Amino acid sequence: MDNKINFMSRILAEHGNLNRVEFGDALWNSVLRPSISHCCGAWLTSSKENEDLLSSIQFRAAKIIMKTKVNMSKAALLIELGWEPINDFLNRQRASYFSYINNLPNKRLCKIVFDEMHAFSAHAWDYLPALKTVFESVGLDYLYHVNDFNKEMFNAFMGQFSSTKLRKEIMSKSSLREYITFYRHKGKQPYLEDMRDFEGSRLKLLCRTNSLCLNNLLNKMSLKNSNKCSLCDCNVVEDLCHFLLLCPALERVRRPLLNDISFNTVELDFVDLPNYIKIKLLIGDCGFYINEIEGMYLDGIGRNLLKKLYHERNIILAQSNVL
């Protein structure tokens, strides 16, 4: 699998950033995931360690697509990309295969063997009680004994189950307490579908998942001795709010973009809004609650602002290191 991960990384590097997320999606869905799930109907992950390994492979692939090495929340990254956790996907495939075998005509040899083993599953074939555990883990153990298994119903339930599980994981992390307010769409987030602005989309994803490499995060990762802003003399923590809206060293870049924001369909003065609302409009999806036009407008401004601010930040830091 390492070879395929390296293949994905190499292909994306050669492809460049144009439509990178869509192309990375295609590589995951058509190359890596089929390699992982091949014949998964007949095998099960035998331990928590194996499940964690599969999850880590998916996480590595997602980070390669988004061109980041930051150790962000797996759940948040999967939600942003609209990806189903790999172990949930494998369980759906296994349930589908179980249904197929279970509903074969009784005269088929494999069906006869299956039924005989099913009758003595506790002693004869570890696969069957393990598969029963799959059903029980999502609260659908009654389907294990139903011959008219409804694949569509199971898939719909599993989709909701995966979504709820990811949300619970996010809500358990204090560092992501704002994230739930940032997104509204199921599936891949719309801002990632802009094929010509990968860098803006990448920075927006890092901000939304509290993974942008500002001093506050770097200090928590023990990569910086201080969490204070290195650009200005304010002696305050360099968090997203300070970087995006407050740092005086970036005001020259920030002011023209924010002062020019005007709404077409609602009477709002962006400059007078509280900072936490400004962040949710620029980084989150709150603009879409006004309407689609305003949401797309603020999304474009937010990504453009992030690119210019982060570029300016890097220039200032580079100059200070030279001096």
C-alpha positions as CSV (number, residue, x, y, z in Angstrom):
1,M,0.0,0.0,0.0
2,D,3.0,2.3,0.6
3,N,3.8,2.0,-3.1
4,K,0.3,3.1,-4.1
5,I,0.4,6.1,-1.6
6,N,3.7,7.1,-3.2
7,F,2.2,6.6,-6.6
8,M,-0.6,9.0,-5.7
9,S,1.8,11.5,-4.3
10,R,3.9,11.4,-7.5
11,I,1.0,11.6,-9.9
12,L,-0.5,14.6,-8.0
13,A,2.9,16.4,-8.0
14,E,3.1,15.9,-11.7
15,H,-0.5,17.0,-12.2
16,G,0.0,20.3,-10.4
17,N,-2.7,22.2,-8.5
18,L,-5.2,22.7,-11.3
19,N,-8.3,20.7,-10.2
20,R,-6.2,18.9,-7.7
21,V,-9.0,17.9,-5.2
22,E,-11.2,16.4,-7.9
23,F,-8.3,14.5,-9.4
24,G,-7.2,13.3,-6.0
25,D,-10.7,12.1,-5.3
26,A,-10.6,10.1,-8.5
27,L,-7.3,8.5,-7.5
28,W,-8.6,7.6,-4.1
29,N,-11.9,6.2,-5.4
30,S,-10.6,4.4,-8.4
31,V,-7.1,3.2,-7.4
32,L,-6.4,3.2,-3.6
33,R,-9.8,2.4,-2.1
34,P,-10.4,-0.5,-4.5
35,S,-7.0,-1.9,-3.6
36,I,-7.9,-1.8,0.1
37,S,-11.4,-3.2,-0.3
38,H,-10.6,-6.0,-2.8
39,C,-12.5,-9.1,-1.6
40,C,-13.3,-7.4,1.7
41,G,-16.6,-9.3,1.7
42,A,-14.6,-12.4,2.6
43,W,-12.2,-10.9,5.2
44,L,-12.6,-8.7,8.2
45,T,-10.2,-6.5,10.1
46,S,-9.3,-8.7,13.1
47,S,-8.2,-6.0,15.5
48,K,-8.4,-2.4,16.5
49,E,-4.8,-2.0,15.3
50,N,-5.8,-3.2,11.8
51,E,-8.7,-0.7,11.7
52,D,-6.4,2.1,12.8
53,L,-3.9,1.1,10.1
54,L,-6.6,1.3,7.4
55,S,-7.8,4.6,8.8
56,S,-4.2,6.0,8.8
57,I,-3.8,5.0,5.1
58,Q,-7.0,7.0,4.2
59,F,-5.8,10.0,6.3
60,R,-2.4,10.0,4.5
61,A,-4.1,10.0,1.1
62,A,-6.3,12.9,2.2
63,K,-3.4,14.9,3.4
64,I,-1.5,14.3,0.2
65,I,-4.4,15.6,-1.8
66,M,-4.6,18.7,0.4
67,K,-0.8,19.1,0.3
68,T,-0.3,19.3,4.0
69,K,1.7,17.5,6.6
70,V,-0.1,19.1,9.6
71,N,-1.6,16.5,12.0
72,M,-5.1,17.8,11.8
73,S,-8.3,16.1,12.9
74,K,-9.1,13.1,10.8
75,A,-12.8,13.5,11.3
76,A,-12.8,17.2,10.1
77,L,-10.7,16.4,7.1
78,L,-13.0,13.6,6.0
79,I,-16.0,15.8,6.4
80,E,-14.4,18.5,4.4
81,L,-13.6,16.1,1.5
82,G,-16.9,14.3,1.8
83,W,-15.2,11.0,2.4
84,E,-16.7,8.1,4.3
85,P,-14.4,6.5,6.9
86,I,-12.7,3.6,5.2
87,N,-13.8,1.0,7.9
88,D,-17.4,2.1,7.5
89,F,-17.1,1.7,3.7
90,L,-15.7,-1.8,4.1
91,N,-18.5,-2.8,6.5
92,R,-21.0,-1.7,3.9
93,Q,-19.3,-3.9,1.3
94,R,-19.3,-6.8,3.7
95,A,-23.0,-6.4,4.5
96,S,-23.8,-6.3,0.8
97,Y,-21.8,-9.5,0.1
98,F,-23.4,-11.2,3.1
99,S,-26.8,-10.3,1.7
100,Y,-25.9,-11.6,-1.7
101,I,-24.8,-15.0,-0.3
102,N,-27.7,-15.2,2.0
103,N,-30.2,-14.7,-0.8
104,L,-28.8,-17.2,-3.3
105,P,-31.0,-20.1,-4.4
106,N,-30.9,-23.0,-1.9
107,K,-29.5,-25.4,-4.5
108,R,-26.3,-23.4,-5.1
109,L,-23.4,-25.2,-3.5
110,C,-21.9,-22.1,-1.9
111,K,-25.3,-21.3,-0.4
112,I,-25.5,-24.8,1.1
113,V,-22.1,-24.5,2.6
114,F,-22.9,-21.0,3.8
115,D,-26.1,-22.2,5.5
116,E,-24.4,-25.1,7.2
117,M,-21.6,-22.9,8.5
118,H,-24.1,-20.3,9.6
119,A,-25.9,-22.9,11.7
120,F,-22.6,-23.7,13.5
121,S,-21.0,-20.2,13.2
122,A,-20.0,-20.1,16.9
123,H,-17.6,-23.1,16.4
124,A,-17.0,-23.6,12.7
125,W,-16.3,-20.3,11.0
126,D,-15.0,-17.2,12.8
127,Y,-16.1,-15.0,9.9
128,L,-19.8,-15.3,10.6
129,P,-19.8,-14.2,14.2
130,A,-17.3,-11.4,13.3
131,L,-19.7,-10.2,10.6
132,K,-22.6,-10.3,13.1
133,T,-20.6,-8.0,15.2
134,V,-20.4,-5.6,12.3
135,F,-24.2,-5.4,12.2
136,E,-24.4,-5.1,16.0
137,S,-21.9,-2.2,16.0
138,V,-24.3,0.0,14.1
139,G,-27.5,-1.2,15.8
140,L,-28.7,-3.3,12.9
141,D,-28.2,-6.8,14.3
142,Y,-31.8,-7.8,13.5
143,L,-30.9,-7.6,9.8
144,Y,-28.3,-10.4,10.2
145,H,-31.2,-12.8,10.3
146,V,-33.4,-11.2,7.6
147,N,-33.4,-12.9,4.2
148,D,-34.8,-9.9,2.4
149,F,-31.9,-7.7,3.3
150,N,-32.5,-4.1,2.0
151,K,-29.2,-2.8,0.7
152,E,-30.5,0.7,0.1
153,M,-31.8,1.0,3.6
154,F,-28.6,-0.3,5.1
155,N,-26.5,2.1,3.0
156,A,-28.7,5.1,4.0
157,F,-28.4,4.1,7.7
158,M,-24.6,3.6,7.4
159,G,-24.3,7.0,5.8
160,Q,-26.1,8.6,8.7
161,F,-24.2,6.5,11.2
162,S,-20.8,7.6,9.7
163,S,-21.8,11.3,9.7
164,T,-23.0,11.1,13.3
165,K,-19.8,9.4,14.4
166,L,-17.6,12.0,12.7
167,R,-19.6,14.8,14.3
168,K,-19.3,13.2,17.8
169,E,-15.5,12.9,17.3
170,I,-15.2,16.5,16.4
171,M,-17.4,17.7,19.2
172,S,-15.2,15.8,21.7
173,K,-12.2,18.1,20.8
174,S,-12.1,21.5,22.4
175,S,-9.8,22.7,19.6
176,L,-12.6,22.2,17.1
177,R,-15.5,23.7,19.1
178,E,-16.1,26.3,16.3
179,Y,-15.8,23.8,13.4
180,I,-19.4,22.5,13.7
181,T,-20.6,26.1,13.0
182,F,-18.4,26.4,9.9
183,Y,-20.0,23.8,7.5
184,R,-23.5,23.2,6.3
185,H,-23.1,20.8,3.3
186,K,-23.0,17.0,3.3
187,G,-20.4,15.6,1.0
188,K,-17.4,17.6,-0.3
189,Q,-17.5,21.2,0.7
190,P,-18.3,23.6,-2.2
191,Y,-15.2,25.7,-1.8
192,L,-13.0,22.7,-2.6
193,E,-14.6,22.4,-6.0
194,D,-13.0,25.6,-7.4
195,M,-10.5,23.9,-9.8
196,R,-8.4,27.1,-10.3
197,D,-7.8,28.1,-6.6
198,F,-6.3,25.2,-4.8
199,E,-4.1,27.3,-2.7
200,G,-7.0,29.4,-1.4
201,S,-9.0,26.3,-0.7
202,R,-6.1,24.6,1.1
203,L,-5.6,27.6,3.4
204,K,-9.3,27.8,4.0
205,L,-9.5,24.1,5.0
206,L,-6.5,24.6,7.4
207,C,-8.3,27.5,9.0
208,R,-11.6,25.7,9.4
209,T,-9.9,22.7,11.0
210,N,-7.7,24.8,13.3
211,S,-4.6,23.6,11.5
212,L,-3.1,26.8,10.0
213,C,0.5,27.0,11.0
214,L,0.3,30.1,13.2
215,N,2.3,30.5,16.4
216,N,-0.6,29.5,18.6
217,L,-0.7,26.0,16.9
218,L,3.1,25.7,16.5
219,N,3.6,26.4,20.2
220,K,1.1,23.7,21.1
221,M,3.0,21.3,18.9
222,S,6.3,22.3,20.7
223,L,7.6,23.8,17.4
224,K,7.7,27.3,18.7
225,N,8.8,28.7,22.1
226,S,6.1,31.3,22.2
227,N,2.5,31.6,20.9
228,K,2.8,35.4,20.6
229,C,2.6,37.0,17.1
230,S,6.0,37.4,15.5
231,L,4.9,40.1,13.1
232,C,3.8,42.9,15.5
233,D,4.6,44.3,18.9
234,C,1.1,43.8,20.4
235,N,2.4,40.9,22.6
236,V,-0.8,38.9,21.9
237,V,-1.4,35.3,20.8
238,E,-1.2,34.7,17.1
239,D,-4.5,32.9,16.6
240,L,-6.8,32.9,13.6
241,C,-8.7,36.0,14.7
242,H,-5.5,38.0,15.2
243,F,-4.0,36.9,11.9
244,L,-7.2,37.4,9.9
245,L,-8.6,40.6,11.4
246,L,-6.3,42.3,13.9
247,C,-2.6,42.1,13.3
248,P,-1.4,45.7,12.4
249,A,1.5,44.3,10.4
250,L,-1.0,42.9,7.9
251,E,-3.4,45.8,7.9
252,R,-2.0,47.2,4.6
253,V,-3.1,44.0,2.8
254,R,-6.2,43.4,4.8
255,R,-7.9,46.8,4.7
256,P,-8.7,47.2,1.0
257,L,-10.3,43.7,0.8
258,L,-12.4,44.0,4.0
259,N,-13.5,47.6,3.5
260,D,-14.8,46.8,0.0
261,I,-17.2,44.1,1.2
262,S,-20.7,45.0,0.4
263,F,-23.9,42.9,0.4
264,N,-26.3,43.0,-2.5
265,T,-29.4,41.4,-0.9
266,V,-29.1,42.4,2.8
267,E,-28.4,45.5,4.7
268,L,-25.3,44.7,6.6
269,D,-22.1,46.7,7.3
270,F,-19.3,44.1,7.4
271,V,-16.9,46.4,9.1
272,D,-19.2,46.9,12.1
273,L,-19.9,43.2,12.6
274,P,-18.3,41.4,15.6
275,N,-15.1,39.6,14.8
276,Y,-16.5,36.1,15.5
277,I,-19.2,36.8,12.9
278,K,-16.7,38.1,10.4
279,I,-14.7,34.9,10.7
280,K,-17.7,32.7,10.3
281,L,-18.6,34.7,7.1
282,L,-15.1,34.5,5.6
283,I,-14.0,31.0,6.7
284,G,-17.3,29.3,7.5
285,D,-20.5,28.9,5.5
286,C,-22.6,31.5,7.3
287,G,-22.9,33.6,4.1
288,F,-24.8,30.7,2.4
289,Y,-27.5,31.1,5.1
290,I,-28.2,34.6,3.6
291,N,-28.4,33.1,0.1
292,E,-26.2,31.3,-2.4
293,I,-24.9,34.4,-4.1
294,E,-23.7,36.1,-0.9
295,G,-22.2,32.8,0.2
296,M,-20.2,32.4,-3.0
297,Y,-19.2,36.1,-2.8
298,L,-17.8,35.8,0.7
299,D,-16.1,32.5,0.0
300,G,-14.2,34.1,-2.8
301,I,-13.2,37.1,-0.7
302,G,-12.2,34.9,2.2
303,R,-9.9,32.7,0.1
304,N,-8.3,35.6,-1.6
305,L,-7.7,37.3,1.8
306,L,-6.1,34.2,3.2
307,K,-3.7,33.9,0.3
308,K,-2.6,37.5,0.5
309,L,-2.3,37.6,4.2
310,Y,-0.3,34.3,4.4
311,H,1.9,35.4,1.6
312,E,2.6,38.8,3.4
313,R,3.2,37.0,6.6
314,N,5.8,34.7,5.0
315,I,7.6,37.8,3.5
316,I,7.7,39.6,6.8
317,L,9.0,36.5,8.6
318,A,11.7,35.9,5.9
319,Q,12.9,39.5,6.1
320,S,13.1,39.4,9.9
321,N,15.1,36.2,9.8
322,V,17.6,37.9,7.3
323,L,17.9,40.9,9.6
